[in-house]
Amino acid sequence: MSESEKKWACDYCTYENYPSAIKCTMCRGARPFENIYHLHGDREDRCSPVGAAASGEVKKSKGKPQCENCSNLNCLSDTSCTSLPVSAANIHEYIQPLRICQNSDLAQSLSRNSSPPSSLINLENNRRSSQGKWMCQMCTYENWPRAAKCAMCGTANNHRSQASSLIMPPSPDRNLSIDDINQEDRYLSAASDLSQNNSESDRRLRQMRRNADWNWLNACLGVINGDPNPVEAYLSSGGDPARTLTASECALLNRNSAFDVGHTLVHLAIRFQREDLLAVLLSQIEGSGGSGIKRVPSYVAPDLAADIRRHFATTLRQRKGSFPCHYVTEFPTFTLPAEVDTLPLPVQEQLMAELLDKDAQEELEAGDAAVINWAIGAGVCRLHALWNRSAGDCLLDSVMQATWGVFDRENTLRRALAESLVHAGHAFYPRWKEYESSHASFLQYSLEETQWEEDWSSLVALAAQPGSSLEQLHVFALAHILRRPIVVYGVKVVKSFRGEALCPARFEGVYLPLLWEPSFCSRSPIALGYTRGHFSALVPVEPTSNMRPRASLLPLIDRDRKPLPIHFLLEAELGREEAILRQWLDVTETEDGILVAQQPLHKRPLLVAQMCEEWLNHYRRIIQMSSAPFARPVPIQDYSSEGDTDCE
């Protein structure tokens, strides 16, 4: 056979390939240099280095050969034109760098650019295989690039910086242009990226995985997946619900679109709208109602709670005329079912722990400064502070809880409040301004008209922003929307977490719908509690059916027998407070001489009664499953409120 017809042996696997093959058919190894000249040498191929050069059909473009078949400079692809667009005289200048980086990103970069610099010729020695493996110097075993040691003999990898160490500097007798130098720098950078070993990063990643708190990381994954089990497991093991994600933990979770540095479980629950989990998390945070899982009735019966909110929306109207304020058409009062007092003491304690705001209850009942339950007896019932959402929606939640037993999750009440202040602002503004001016003059300062208008605008804007904290004006406006008095029992001084007095609290008192006619309003008040920037609904336990009268008595004086202030009275109305109270409330006195307002307790609406019944059934099942001889563990139920939880 002639030289051009002989098969060539692969340097890597010794497989004998046909003369037309540029790469080894078995291992895809590059063809030896000594055989490359004979490629297509016996064919009349216009693209072959021999035939094309002999026929003079290889064109020159700026000193570089161009293939007429594929019109590419330096074409070496075995799929485009199956020939070498170079001549025998300059084949070394073109073929070696391309052999080195075949099947790599660098090969694509080289094929897109002009001819590679001569200083990269010896990169052939840097890449012994098309897979980029490195050869062990002791046993010649080819290892994967990420291996720090030889898998066969354990010899350390000394080829980590091979790309930079094996690139030959330009010959001193060569004159390189600026373009050649810049191009050589690009190839050097690309080769360095290809040869970079990531074994160190893998080692750090494995170490982070071994040292990671997977109980915490699984809780983060559970929040975004809506799985409460890992979250409850993390919290039950003493995990901190306010813990934040670190950069290394975000790298382990490897979901940049979901996890950010500094995020807590609460952030994740808000971001992915896991509101049932959000309620559990917020209940664990200090200052949000004590520790433990919260099971308010709207959580246990989310469908019924949603129906109640929709029904409440249908009861809202807007008055026409000179005072276009929103108002409701029904006056329910929420109470705890009488069956609560009949439950066994352990179950009753569990129910109260999962229902009440423990921190608010303790602060409102604190010793000599108690503002509720200091006059129990003689018809005055015990009031319980219900847990609700923290932050700026607590006032609206507490009003909805005191009337319908649900949260203002859809912001229905907030929208009515904001629209009422906008449309009926001309009626609210004069009374608000005069009331605030009297306090300002008492503190020996005054404001200009522009300042009053700015303060009013900010209060109106707060009403329209979900999550924004509300002020006294908003309580006054809510009394008009509900068409009934609101009695707020609150601390007189706001204290810091260290017990230091910060400023006087002005929320305590009676808010009457003074801008309505008394005949248009209900005389049954609702009770709210205020503690350090947080409102809670205060509700009694429903009396049994044989108890008369079916009414709760709300004190209108404090522990020191001082009357509760009536807010937003005009100067002309001062001095007639008791007469005004009797005009809007059913006022009476107890045997001990305590001035109280009667809160009639009527039959609760059907939807509210069904919600309370489902809520009680949960604790009835606990009693059944813990009673002998059928005692067995109580299953953990995941109550989804469909958004009837914290949205802040």
C-alpha positions in Angstrom: 0.0 0.0 0.0 1.1 3.5 -0.6 1.9 5.9 2.3 -1.5 7.6 1.8 -3.4 4.4 1.9 -1.8 3.0 5.1 -3.9 3.2 8.4 -2.4 5.3 11.1 -2.1 4.0 14.7 -3.5 6.1 17.5 -0.9 7.3 20.1 -3.4 6.7 23.0 -5.2 3.5 22.3 -3.1 2.0 19.4 -6.3 1.6 17.4 -5.6 1.6 13.6 -7.7 4.2 11.8 -8.4 4.8 8.2 -6.3 7.4 6.4 -9.2 9.8 6.1 -9.8 9.9 9.8 -8.7 13.1 11.6 -9.5 11.7 15.1 -9.3 8.2 16.4 -12.5 6.3 15.9 -12.1 4.5 19.3 -11.0 7.2 21.7 -11.3 10.4 19.7 -7.7 11.1 20.2 -5.9 13.5 17.8 -4.1 12.2 14.8 -0.2 12.2 15.0 1.6 15.0 13.2 3.6 12.8 11.0 0.4 11.4 9.4 -1.5 14.6 9.1 0.4 15.6 5.9 -1.0 12.5 4.1 -4.6 13.3 4.8 -6.5 13.3 1.5 -3.1 13.6 -0.3 -4.2 11.2 -3.0 -7.5 12.9 -3.7 -8.4 15.7 -6.0 -10.1 17.5 -3.2 -10.2 21.2 -3.6 -10.1 21.7 0.2 -7.2 19.3 0.8 -3.8 20.9 1.8 -2.1 18.9 -1.0 -4.6 19.0 -3.7 -5.6 22.5 -3.1 -2.0 23.7 -2.9 -1.1 21.8 -6.0 -3.9 23.2 -8.0 -3.4 26.7 -6.6 -7.0 26.9 -5.4 -6.2 27.9 -1.8 -6.8 31.6 -1.6 -5.0 33.9 0.7 -6.7 36.4 3.0 -4.3 38.6 4.9 -1.7 35.9 4.7 -4.0 33.1 5.9 -5.4 30.3 3.7 -9.1 30.2 2.9 -11.1 27.2 1.9 -13.3 27.7 -1.1 -15.7 24.9 -0.2 -16.6 26.2 3.3 -15.2 29.8 3.0 -13.8 29.5 6.5 -10.3 30.5 7.6 -8.3 27.8 9.4 -11.1 25.2 9.0 -10.2 22.0 10.8 -13.7 20.6 11.4 -14.2 17.0 10.4 -17.9 17.8 10.0 -17.9 20.9 7.8 -15.7 20.1 4.8 -13.7 17.0 6.0 -10.4 18.6 4.9 -7.7 20.8 6.2 -7.7 24.4 4.9 -3.9 24.7 5.3 -0.9 23.9 3.3 2.0 21.6 4.2 4.2 24.6 4.7 2.2 26.2 7.5 0.3 23.2 9.0 2.3 23.3 12.3 1.2 26.9 12.8 -2.5 26.0 12.7 -3.1 22.4 13.7 -1.4 22.0 17.0 -3.3 24.5 19.2 -6.6 23.2 17.7 -5.6 19.6 18.5 -4.9 20.6 22.1 -8.3 22.0 22.8 -10.6 20.0 20.6 -14.0 19.2 22.2 -13.7 22.2 24.5 -14.9 25.8 24.7 -11.4 27.0 23.8 -11.6 25.1 20.5 -14.7 27.0 19.6 -13.1 30.3 20.6 -10.1 29.5 18.4 -12.3 28.5 15.4 -14.2 31.8 15.7 -11.1 34.0 15.8 -8.1 34.4 13.5 -5.0 32.2 13.6 -3.7 31.4 17.1 -0.4 32.7 18.2 2.7 30.6 17.8 3.4 30.6 21.5 0.5 28.1 22.1 2.0 25.4 19.9 3.3 23.3 22.8 -0.1 23.2 24.5 -0.2 19.7 22.9 1.8 18.4 25.9 -0.7 20.0 28.3 -3.8 18.1 27.2 -3.2 14.3 26.9 -6.8 13.5 26.1 -9.9 15.0 24.7 -11.6 14.7 28.1 -9.1 17.0 29.8 -7.8 14.3 32.2 -4.4 14.7 33.8 -1.8 11.9 33.7 -0.1 10.8 36.9 3.7 11.1 36.7 4.2 7.9 38.8 1.9 5.4 37.2 0.7 7.3 34.0 -3.0 6.7 35.0 -5.3 9.3 33.6 -7.4 11.0 36.3 -10.4 13.2 36.1 -9.7 17.0 36.3 -11.3 17.4 39.7 -9.1 14.7 41.3 -6.6 16.1 43.8 -4.7 12.8 43.9 -4.2 9.9 41.5 -7.0 7.4 41.9 -4.5 4.5 41.3 -1.4 5.3 43.3 -2.4 8.4 45.4 0.2 10.7 44.0 -0.7 14.4 44.3 -1.8 16.3 41.2 1.0 18.6 40.1 -0.9 19.9 37.1 -3.1 22.5 38.7 -1.3 25.3 37.1 -0.4 23.4 34.0 -2.0 25.8 31.5 0.2 28.7 32.6 3.4 26.7 33.1 3.4 24.9 29.8 2.6 27.8 27.5 5.8 28.8 25.9 6.8 32.5 25.8 7.1 34.0 22.3 10.3 33.5 20.5 12.7 36.5 20.8 13.1 36.6 17.1 9.4 37.0 16.5 7.8 40.4 16.0 4.3 40.2 17.5 1.8 42.9 16.8 -0.5 44.4 19.5 -3.4 42.3 18.1 -1.3 39.1 18.4 -0.4 40.0 22.0 -4.0 40.7 23.0 -5.2 37.5 21.3 -2.5 35.5 23.0 -3.8 36.9 26.4 -7.3 35.8 25.5 -6.1 32.3 24.8 -4.0 32.2 27.9 -7.0 33.2 30.0 -9.3 30.6 28.3 -6.7 27.8 28.8 -6.3 28.8 32.5 -10.1 28.5 33.0 -10.1 25.1 31.3 -7.4 23.8 33.5 -8.6 25.2 36.7 -9.1 22.5 39.3 -12.3 22.7 41.4 -11.2 20.1 44.0 -10.7 22.8 46.6 -14.2 24.1 46.2 -15.6 20.6 46.3 -13.7 20.0 49.5 -15.1 23.1 51.1 -18.6 22.1 49.9 -18.3 18.7 51.5 -17.1 20.2 54.7 -20.0 22.6 54.8 -22.4 19.7 54.3 -20.9 17.8 57.2 -21.0 20.8 59.5 -24.4 22.2 58.3 -27.5 22.2 60.6 -29.8 20.2 58.4 -32.6 20.5 60.9 -32.6 24.2 60.2 -32.1 23.9 56.4 -34.9 21.3 56.1 -37.1 23.8 57.9 -36.3 26.4 55.3 -37.1 23.9 52.5 -40.3 23.0 54.3 -41.5 26.5 54.3 -41.1 27.0 50.6 -42.6 23.6 49.9 -45.5 24.1 52.2 -44.5 21.1 54.4 -45.1 21.9 58.1 -43.4 18.7 59.5 -39.7 19.9 59.2 -40.7 23.3 60.5 -42.4 21.8 63.6 -39.4 19.5 64.1 -37.0 22.4 64.0 -39.1 24.5 66.5 -39.8 21.6 68.8 -36.0 21.0 69.1 -35.5 24.5 70.4 -34.7 26.1 67.1 -34.8 29.9 66.9 -37.6 31.1 64.5 -35.7 34.4 64.0 -32.5 32.7 62.8 -31.1 34.1 59.5 -29.6 32.3 56.5 -25.9 32.7 55.9 -24.0 32.8 52.6 -22.7 29.2 53.1 -26.2 27.9 53.9 -27.6 29.6 50.8 -24.9 27.9 48.8 -25.8 24.5 50.2 -29.5 25.1 49.4 -28.5 26.1 45.9 -31.7 27.9 45.0 -30.8 31.5 44.4 -34.3 32.4 43.4 -35.7 31.3 46.7 -33.1 31.9 49.4 -31.3 35.1 50.2 -28.7 35.9 52.9 -30.3 37.3 56.0 -33.8 35.8 55.4 -35.6 34.1 58.3 -38.3 31.5 58.2 -40.8 34.3 58.5 -39.4 36.0 55.4 -39.7 32.8 53.5 -43.3 32.2 54.7 -44.3 35.7 53.6 -42.5 35.4 50.3 -44.1 32.1 49.4 -47.5 32.9 51.1 -47.3 30.0 53.6 -49.7 31.8 55.9 -50.5 28.8 58.0 -46.8 28.3 58.8 -46.4 32.0 59.3 -48.9 32.0 62.2 -46.9 29.2 63.9 -43.6 31.1 63.4 -44.9 34.4 64.7 -46.4 32.7 67.7 -42.9 31.5 68.6 -41.3 35.0 68.4 -41.0 36.9 71.6 -43.6 39.6 71.9 -46.1 38.1 69.5 -48.3 36.3 71.9 -46.2 33.8 73.7 -44.7 30.6 72.6 -46.5 27.6 71.2 -48.7 26.8 68.3 -51.8 29.0 67.9 -55.2 27.5 67.0 -57.7 30.2 66.8 -61.2 29.1 65.4 -60.5 30.6 62.0 -57.4 28.4 61.6 -59.3 25.2 62.4 -62.2 26.0 60.1 -60.6 28.0 57.2 -63.5 27.5 54.8 -66.1 28.8 57.3 -63.8 31.7 58.1 -63.6 32.6 54.4 -67.4 32.5 54.2 -67.7 34.7 57.3 -65.4 37.3 55.7 -67.4 37.3 52.5 -70.6 37.7 54.5 -69.1 40.6 56.4 -68.3 42.3 53.1 -71.9 42.1 52.0 -73.0 43.9 55.2 -71.0 47.0 54.4 -72.8 50.0 53.0 -72.0 53.7 52.3 -74.2 56.4 53.5 -75.4 59.0 51.0 -75.7 62.6 51.8 -73.4 65.0 53.7 -71.7 62.2 55.7 -70.7 59.5 53.2 -69.2 57.1 55.7 -69.2 53.3 55.4 -71.3 51.4 57.9 -72.3 47.8 58.7 -75.8 46.4 58.9 -75.3 43.7 61.5 -74.0 43.9 65.1 -72.7 40.5 66.2 -70.5 40.1 69.3 -68.1 37.2 69.5 -67.8 35.2 72.7 -66.1 32.0 73.7 -68.5 29.0 73.8 -69.7 28.1 77.2 -68.4 24.5 76.6 -64.9 25.8 77.2 -65.5 25.8 81.0 -66.7 22.2 80.9 -63.5 20.7 79.3 -61.0 18.9 81.6 -58.5 21.2 83.1 -55.5 20.0 81.1 -57.4 20.3 77.8 -58.8 23.7 78.9 -55.3 24.9 79.6 -54.1 23.8 76.2 -57.0 25.5 74.5 -56.3 28.8 76.3 -52.6 28.6 75.5 -53.4 28.1 71.8 -56.0 30.8 71.7 -54.9 33.7 73.9 -52.2 36.2 73.7 -50.3 35.3 76.8 -48.1 38.4 76.9 -51.0 40.8 76.4 -53.1 39.1 79.0 -50.4 39.2 81.6 -49.6 42.9 80.9 -53.2 43.9 81.1 -53.7 42.0 84.3 -50.4 43.0 85.9 -50.8 43.6 89.6 -51.7 47.1 90.8 -51.6 48.5 87.3 -54.3 46.0 86.0 -56.7 47.5 83.5 -58.9 44.4 83.1 -60.4 41.8 85.4 -59.8 43.8 88.5 -63.5 44.0 89.2 -64.6 40.4 88.6 -67.8 39.5 90.4 -71.1 41.3 90.7 -71.8 40.6 87.1 -68.4 41.7 85.7 -67.1 38.9 83.5 -63.5 37.9 82.9 -62.2 39.2 79.6 -59.7 37.2 77.5 -57.2 38.7 75.1 -57.3 36.8 71.9 -54.1 36.2 69.9 -54.0 37.9 66.4 -51.6 39.1 63.8 -48.9 41.4 64.9 -47.7 44.7 63.3 -50.1 47.2 61.8 -53.1 45.0 61.1 -53.7 44.1 64.8 -56.3 46.9 65.3 -58.4 45.7 62.4 -58.0 42.1 63.4 -59.0 42.7 66.9 -62.2 44.6 65.8 -63.1 41.7 63.4 -62.4 39.1 66.2 -64.5 41.0 68.7 -67.4 41.0 66.3 -67.2 38.0 63.9 -64.3 35.9 65.4 -62.1 36.1 62.2 -59.2 38.3 61.0 -59.4 41.1 58.4 -57.3 39.0 56.1 -58.9 40.4 52.9 -58.4 44.0 54.2 -62.1 44.6 53.8 -62.4 46.6 56.9 -59.2 48.5 56.1 -60.6 49.6 52.7 -63.8 50.8 54.3 -61.8 52.7 56.8 -59.6 54.4 54.2 -62.5 55.3 51.9 -64.5 56.7 54.8 -61.7 59.0 55.8 -61.4 60.2 52.2 -65.1 60.7 51.4 -66.2 61.9 54.8 -62.9 63.6 55.8 -64.6 67.0 55.8 -66.7 65.7 58.8 -63.9 63.9 60.7 -61.2 66.6 60.2 -62.7 69.5 62.3 -63.4 67.3 65.3 -60.0 65.6 65.0 -58.2 69.0 64.7 -60.0 70.5 67.7 -59.3 67.4 69.8 -55.6 67.4 68.9 -55.3 71.2 69.4 -56.5 70.9 73.0 -53.8 68.3 73.7 -51.2 70.5 72.0 -52.2 73.6 74.0 -51.9 71.5 77.2 -48.4 70.6 76.2 -47.8 74.3 75.4 -47.2 74.1 71.7 -49.2 74.9 68.5 -49.2 74.0 64.9 -49.8 76.0 61.7 -52.6 75.1 59.4 -50.3 73.6 56.8 -48.9 71.3 59.5 -52.4 70.1 60.5 -53.1 69.3 56.9 -49.9 67.4 56.5 -50.6 65.3 59.6 -54.2 64.6 58.4 -52.9 63.5 55.0 -50.4 61.1 56.6 -53.2 59.6 58.8 -55.4 59.1 55.7 -52.5 57.5 53.8 -51.8 55.1 56.7 -55.4 53.8 56.6 -54.9 52.7 53.0 -51.6 50.9 53.5 -51.9 47.2 54.7 -49.5 46.5 57.6 -49.3 50.2 58.6 -49.8 51.1 62.3 -53.0 53.0 63.0 -53.7 55.8 65.4 -56.6 57.2 67.6 -58.3 58.7 64.7 -58.7 55.3 63.1 -60.3 53.8 66.2 -62.7 56.8 66.2 -63.5 56.1 62.5 -64.0 52.4 63.1 -66.6 53.2 65.8 -68.6 54.9 63.0 -68.2 52.1 60.5 -69.3 49.6 63.2 -72.0 52.0 64.4 -71.3 51.0 68.0 -69.0 52.2 70.8 -65.5 50.9 71.2 -64.1 50.6 74.7 -60.3 50.3 74.8 -58.6 49.1 78.0 -54.9 49.9 77.7 -51.7 50.6 79.5 -51.2 54.3 80.5 -47.5 54.3 79.8 -45.6 52.6 76.9 -42.5 50.9 78.3 -39.5 49.5 76.6 -38.4 45.9 76.8 -36.3 46.8 79.8 -39.3 48.3 81.6 -38.3 51.9 81.1 -41.2 54.4 80.6 -41.1 55.8 77.1 -44.2 57.9 76.6 -47.8 58.1 77.7 -50.3 55.9 75.9 -53.4 57.7 74.9 -55.5 54.9 73.5 -57.4 54.0 76.6 -60.9 55.3 76.7 -64.3 55.2 75.0 -64.7 55.9 71.3 -68.3 56.9 70.4 -69.8 57.3 66.9 -70.5 60.9 67.6 -71.0 61.9 64.0 -74.0 59.6 63.6 -77.4 60.0 65.2 -77.7 57.8 68.4 -80.8 56.2 67.0 -78.8 54.9 64.0 -76.3 53.1 66.1 -76.1 50.0 68.4 -75.8 50.5 72.1 -73.8 47.3 72.5 -70.0 48.1 72.8 -67.0 46.0 71.9 -63.9 45.8 74.1 -60.2 46.0 72.9 -57.0 45.8 74.8 -53.9 47.9 74.0 -50.3 47.0 75.1 -47.1 48.6 73.7 -48.2 49.1 70.2 -50.5 46.1 69.9 -54.3 45.7 70.0 -56.1 42.6 71.2 -59.8 41.6 71.1 -61.2 41.2 74.7 -64.0 38.7 74.8 -65.8 36.9 77.6 -66.9 33.3 77.9 -70.5 32.9 76.9 -72.7 32.4 80.0 -74.7 29.2 80.2 -78.2 29.1 79.0 -79.7 29.2 82.5 -77.8 32.3 83.5 -79.5 35.7 83.4 -79.0 38.3 82.3 -77.1 37.2 79.1 -74.8 40.2 79.1 -71.3 41.1 80.0 -70.5 44.2 82.0 -67.6 46.4 80.9 -66.2 48.8 83.5 -66.2 52.5 82.5 -63.8 53.4 85.2 -60.2 52.3 85.9 -58.8 50.6 89.0 -58.5 53.9 90.8 -62.2 54.7 90.2 -61.4 57.4 87.6 -63.7 57.6 84.6 -62.3 56.4 81.3 -61.8 59.4 79.0 -64.2 59.9 76.0 -62.1 60.8 73.0 -62.8 63.4 70.3 -65.2 65.5 72.3 -65.6 69.1 71.3 -64.9 71.8 73.9 -68.6 72.5 74.2 -69.2 68.8 75.1 -66.6 68.7 78.0 -68.1 68.4 81.4 -71.1 66.3 80.3 -69.2 63.0 79.9 -71.5 60.8 82.0 -74.6 62.2 80.2 -73.0 61.5 76.8 -72.2 57.9 77.9 -75.8 57.3 78.9 -76.9 58.7 75.6 -74.8 56.1 73.6 -74.6 53.1 76.1 -76.7 51.2 78.5 -74.9 52.4 81.6 -75.6 51.0 85.1 -73.8 50.5 88.4 -72.9 47.4 90.2 -73.4 46.6 93.9 -69.9 47.9 94.5 -70.7 51.2 92.8 -68.7 50.5 89.6 -70.0 52.3 86.6 -70.4 49.7 83.8 -71.7 49.4 80.3 -73.9 46.5 79.4 -72.8 44.3 76.5 -75.7 42.1 75.5 -74.7 38.6 74.3 -77.1 37.5 71.6 -77.2 34.2 69.8 -74.2 34.0 67.5 -74.6 33.9 63.7 -74.9 30.5 62.1 -71.5 30.6 60.3 -69.8 31.7 63.5 -71.5 29.0 65.5 -70.4 26.3 63.0 -66.8 27.6 63.1 -66.7 27.5 66.9 -68.2 24.0 66.8 -65.4 22.7 64.5 -62.9 24.4 66.7 -64.2 22.7 69.9 -64.3 19.3 68.1 -60.6 19.4 67.9 -60.2 19.5 71.7 -63.0 17.0 72.1 -61.0 14.5 70.0 -58.1 15.1 72.2 -60.2 14.1 75.2 -61.4 10.9 73.5 -58.0 9.8 72.3 -56.4 10.4 75.7 -59.0 8.5 77.6 -58.5 4.9 78.7 -58.9 2.2 77.4 -58.4 3.8 74.0 -55.5 6.0 74.8 -53.2 6.6 71.9 -51.1 9.5 70.6 -53.0 12.5 69.3 -52.2 13.0 65.6 -50.8 16.3 64.6 -53.1 18.1 62.3 -51.9 20.8 59.9 -54.6 23.4 59.7 -54.4 25.5 56.5 -56.2 28.8 56.8 -56.0 29.6 53.1 -54.4 32.9 54.0 -56.3 33.5 57.2 -53.0 34.2 59.0 -50.2 36.8 59.0 -49.7 38.7 55.8 -47.1 41.2 57.1 
